[in-house]
Amino acid sequence: MSDQANRVVYVEQRRHIVVNSPPQSPTPLHHFPVNQYSSASSSHHPPTINQSQQQIYQRNTTRRRKMFSQRAFNGIVFCIRIFILILAIVSMILVLTAPGACFSRYLNGQSISREICPGQNSIFPMNADRWSNALHFQGRGQNVYGQVALICITLAFGLITVGVSCVTLATGSILTYPQILISGLSMVAFIVTGGVETWYATGYDHMEFFIQAVGNGVFSGCAGIPGCQIQFVVKGWAVAAAFYFLGALLYVVDMSLIFISREKEVSDSYAVTTTTTHY
């Protein structure tokens, strides 16, 4: 009975201690372990799956847009150069056939007659098949065969630029500086050929005097008229010269498009870099 009485007393003492002891405060928040990843994420948010997918999608979209813009610019430049090559071919035909060889009479700068355009089989045929045997071409040093050089130069530059465009379309690249260099040289060549062809079209310092000399001015109608002058033109050659100048202008447009394409490529690359850094 003494042991049982001692157990009862011990239980009563423990109960008294538990009941009368003051309540313990909960553990402060700062004592709890802190998630290191969450604290680090407050300053540098790790990319989520959605952000990564959005970044990849935006990169692919920008890359596709960039490739499309390059192909579009290359296609436009290719079409311009094909058109220039066509102009060169048409100019070659006009130079060889020389349609519209005409002259007019002027007195002190005023026209005194209508324009006279004899046929190709007349006294001054200008078509290529008569360059070697016509009276006004033989042994006079007019250098009418110099137009063959103009034809070869324009066709050569036209073919070269078209060939470069084919390379850019096949590779999908811009080739900015080589294209600008080739287009610049082609522009200068077409300007020079246009100027020389204009000189040919207006008689190359020979046809006016030749027409006035035929029959002592009887053929021209200037016989006995002091101050009478002849103005000669081959309209086909004049149109060819205009086409050469138009080709030079189109090469300026060509170089502008290449430069714009280059600037767009740089800006797109900067946009992709900025987007990647942001994410």
Contacts in CASP RR format, 6 or more apart in sequence:
PFRMAT RR
TARGET T0000
AUTHOR 0000-0000-0000
METHOD contacts of the structure
MODEL  1
MSDQANRVVYVEQRRHIVVNSPPQSPTPLHHFPVNQYSSASSSHHPPTIN
QSQQQIYQRNTTRRRKMFSQRAFNGIVFCIRIFILILAIVSMILVLTAPG
ACFSRYLNGQSISREICPGQNSIFPMNADRWSNALHFQGRGQNVYGQVAL
ICITLAFGLITVGVSCVTLATGSILTYPQILISGLSMVAFIVTGGVETWY
ATGYDHMEFFIQAVGNGVFSGCAGIPGCQIQFVVKGWAVAAAFYFLGALL
YVVDMSLIFISREKEVSDSYAVTTTTTHY
47 55 0 8 1.000
47 279 0 8 1.000
51 279 0 8 1.000
54 279 0 8 1.000
55 275 0 8 1.000
55 276 0 8 1.000
55 279 0 8 1.000
58 275 0 8 1.000
59 272 0 8 1.000
59 275 0 8 1.000
59 276 0 8 1.000
62 268 0 8 1.000
62 271 0 8 1.000
62 272 0 8 1.000
62 275 0 8 1.000
63 272 0 8 1.000
65 268 0 8 1.000
66 265 0 8 1.000
66 268 0 8 1.000
66 269 0 8 1.000
67 172 0 8 1.000
69 261 0 8 1.000
69 264 0 8 1.000
69 265 0 8 1.000
69 268 0 8 1.000
70 172 0 8 1.000
70 173 0 8 1.000
70 174 0 8 1.000
70 261 0 8 1.000
70 265 0 8 1.000
71 169 0 8 1.000
71 172 0 8 1.000
73 174 0 8 1.000
73 257 0 8 1.000
73 258 0 8 1.000
73 260 0 8 1.000
73 261 0 8 1.000
73 264 0 8 1.000
74 165 0 8 1.000
74 168 0 8 1.000
74 169 0 8 1.000
74 172 0 8 1.000
74 174 0 8 1.000
74 261 0 8 1.000
75 165 0 8 1.000
75 169 0 8 1.000
76 257 0 8 1.000
77 165 0 8 1.000
77 168 0 8 1.000
77 179 0 8 1.000
77 254 0 8 1.000
77 257 0 8 1.000
77 258 0 8 1.000
78 162 0 8 1.000
78 165 0 8 1.000
78 166 0 8 1.000
78 168 0 8 1.000
78 169 0 8 1.000
80 250 0 8 1.000
80 253 0 8 1.000
80 254 0 8 1.000
80 257 0 8 1.000
81 158 0 8 1.000
81 161 0 8 1.000
81 162 0 8 1.000
81 165 0 8 1.000
81 254 0 8 1.000
82 162 0 8 1.000
83 250 0 8 1.000
84 158 0 8 1.000
84 161 0 8 1.000
84 186 0 8 1.000
84 190 0 8 1.000
84 247 0 8 1.000
84 250 0 8 1.000
84 251 0 8 1.000
85 155 0 8 1.000
85 158 0 8 1.000
85 159 0 8 1.000
85 161 0 8 1.000
85 162 0 8 1.000
87 243 0 8 1.000
87 244 0 8 1.000
87 246 0 8 1.000
87 247 0 8 1.000
88 151 0 8 1.000
88 154 0 8 1.000
88 155 0 8 1.000
88 158 0 8 1.000
88 243 0 8 1.000
88 244 0 8 1.000
89 155 0 8 1.000
90 240 0 8 1.000
90 243 0 8 1.000
91 151 0 8 1.000
91 154 0 8 1.000
91 197 0 8 1.000
91 239 0 8 1.000
91 240 0 8 1.000
91 243 0 8 1.000
91 244 0 8 1.000
92 151 0 8 1.000
92 154 0 8 1.000
92 155 0 8 1.000
92 240 0 8 1.000
94 236 0 8 1.000
94 237 0 8 1.000
94 239 0 8 1.000
94 240 0 8 1.000
94 243 0 8 1.000
95 128 0 8 1.000
95 147 0 8 1.000
95 150 0 8 1.000
95 151 0 8 1.000
95 197 0 8 1.000
95 236 0 8 1.000
95 237 0 8 1.000
95 240 0 8 1.000
96 127 0 8 1.000
96 128 0 8 1.000
96 151 0 8 1.000
97 127 0 8 1.000
97 128 0 8 1.000
97 236 0 8 1.000
98 120 0 8 1.000
98 125 0 8 1.000
98 126 0 8 1.000
98 127 0 8 1.000
98 128 0 8 1.000
98 234 0 8 1.000
98 236 0 8 1.000
98 237 0 8 1.000
99 234 0 8 1.000
99 235 0 8 1.000
99 236 0 8 1.000
100 117 0 8 1.000
100 233 0 8 1.000
100 234 0 8 1.000
100 235 0 8 1.000
100 236 0 8 1.000
101 117 0 8 1.000
101 118 0 8 1.000
101 119 0 8 1.000
101 120 0 8 1.000
101 124 0 8 1.000
101 125 0 8 1.000
101 126 0 8 1.000
101 232 0 8 1.000
101 233 0 8 1.000
101 234 0 8 1.000
101 235 0 8 1.000
102 115 0 8 1.000
102 116 0 8 1.000
102 117 0 8 1.000
102 232 0 8 1.000
102 233 0 8 1.000
102 234 0 8 1.000
102 235 0 8 1.000
103 115 0 8 1.000
103 116 0 8 1.000
103 207 0 8 1.000
103 208 0 8 1.000
103 211 0 8 1.000
103 220 0 8 1.000
103 230 0 8 1.000
103 231 0 8 1.000
103 232 0 8 1.000
103 233 0 8 1.000
104 111 0 8 1.000
104 113 0 8 1.000
104 114 0 8 1.000
104 115 0 8 1.000
104 116 0 8 1.000
104 230 0 8 1.000
104 231 0 8 1.000
105 111 0 8 1.000
105 112 0 8 1.000
105 113 0 8 1.000
105 220 0 8 1.000
105 221 0 8 1.000
105 222 0 8 1.000
105 228 0 8 1.000
105 229 0 8 1.000
105 230 0 8 1.000
106 112 0 8 1.000
106 228 0 8 1.000
106 229 0 8 1.000
106 230 0 8 1.000
106 231 0 8 1.000
107 225 0 8 1.000
107 227 0 8 1.000
107 228 0 8 1.000
107 229 0 8 1.000
108 227 0 8 1.000
109 229 0 8 1.000
112 228 0 8 1.000
113 221 0 8 1.000
118 124 0 8 1.000
119 125 0 8 1.000
120 126 0 8 1.000
120 127 0 8 1.000
120 130 0 8 1.000
123 135 0 8 1.000
123 136 0 8 1.000
123 214 0 8 1.000
123 219 0 8 1.000
124 134 0 8 1.000
124 135 0 8 1.000
124 136 0 8 1.000
124 207 0 8 1.000
124 210 0 8 1.000
124 211 0 8 1.000
125 134 0 8 1.000
126 234 0 8 1.000
126 237 0 8 1.000
130 137 0 8 1.000
131 137 0 8 1.000
131 144 0 8 1.000
131 145 0 8 1.000
132 138 0 8 1.000
136 142 0 8 1.000
136 206 0 8 1.000
136 207 0 8 1.000
136 210 0 8 1.000
137 144 0 8 1.000
140 206 0 8 1.000
142 204 0 8 1.000
142 206 0 8 1.000
143 204 0 8 1.000
144 200 0 8 1.000
144 204 0 8 1.000
147 197 0 8 1.000
147 200 0 8 1.000
147 237 0 8 1.000
150 193 0 8 1.000
150 194 0 8 1.000
150 196 0 8 1.000
150 197 0 8 1.000
150 244 0 8 1.000
153 189 0 8 1.000
153 193 0 8 1.000
154 189 0 8 1.000
154 190 0 8 1.000
154 193 0 8 1.000
154 244 0 8 1.000
157 182 0 8 1.000
157 185 0 8 1.000
157 186 0 8 1.000
157 189 0 8 1.000
157 190 0 8 1.000
158 186 0 8 1.000
160 182 0 8 1.000
160 186 0 8 1.000
161 182 0 8 1.000
161 183 0 8 1.000
161 186 0 8 1.000
161 251 0 8 1.000
161 254 0 8 1.000
164 175 0 8 1.000
164 178 0 8 1.000
164 179 0 8 1.000
164 182 0 8 1.000
167 175 0 8 1.000
168 174 0 8 1.000
168 175 0 8 1.000
168 179 0 8 1.000
174 258 0 8 1.000
174 261 0 8 1.000
174 262 0 8 1.000
174 265 0 8 1.000
176 258 0 8 1.000
176 259 0 8 1.000
176 261 0 8 1.000
176 262 0 8 1.000
179 254 0 8 1.000
179 255 0 8 1.000
179 258 0 8 1.000
180 255 0 8 1.000
180 258 0 8 1.000
180 259 0 8 1.000
183 251 0 8 1.000
183 254 0 8 1.000
183 255 0 8 1.000
183 258 0 8 1.000
184 251 0 8 1.000
184 255 0 8 1.000
186 251 0 8 1.000
187 247 0 8 1.000
187 248 0 8 1.000
187 251 0 8 1.000
187 252 0 8 1.000
187 255 0 8 1.000
188 248 0 8 1.000
190 244 0 8 1.000
190 245 0 8 1.000
190 247 0 8 1.000
190 248 0 8 1.000
190 251 0 8 1.000
191 244 0 8 1.000
191 245 0 8 1.000
191 248 0 8 1.000
193 244 0 8 1.000
194 240 0 8 1.000
194 241 0 8 1.000
194 244 0 8 1.000
194 245 0 8 1.000
194 248 0 8 1.000
195 241 0 8 1.000
195 244 0 8 1.000
195 245 0 8 1.000
197 237 0 8 1.000
197 240 0 8 1.000
197 241 0 8 1.000
197 244 0 8 1.000
198 238 0 8 1.000
198 241 0 8 1.000
199 205 0 8 1.000
200 234 0 8 1.000
200 237 0 8 1.000
200 241 0 8 1.000
201 233 0 8 1.000
201 234 0 8 1.000
201 235 0 8 1.000
201 236 0 8 1.000
201 237 0 8 1.000
201 238 0 8 1.000
201 240 0 8 1.000
201 241 0 8 1.000
202 231 0 8 1.000
202 232 0 8 1.000
202 233 0 8 1.000
202 238 0 8 1.000
203 232 0 8 1.000
203 233 0 8 1.000
203 234 0 8 1.000
207 230 0 8 1.000
207 232 0 8 1.000
208 229 0 8 1.000
208 230 0 8 1.000
208 231 0 8 1.000
208 232 0 8 1.000
211 219 0 8 1.000
211 220 0 8 1.000
211 230 0 8 1.000
211 232 0 8 1.000
212 220 0 8 1.000
212 222 0 8 1.000
212 228 0 8 1.000
212 230 0 8 1.000
214 220 0 8 1.000
215 223 0 8 1.000
216 223 0 8 1.000
217 223 0 8 1.000
217 224 0 8 1.000
220 228 0 8 1.000
220 230 0 8 1.000
221 228 0 8 1.000
222 228 0 8 1.000
222 229 0 8 1.000
222 230 0 8 1.000
END
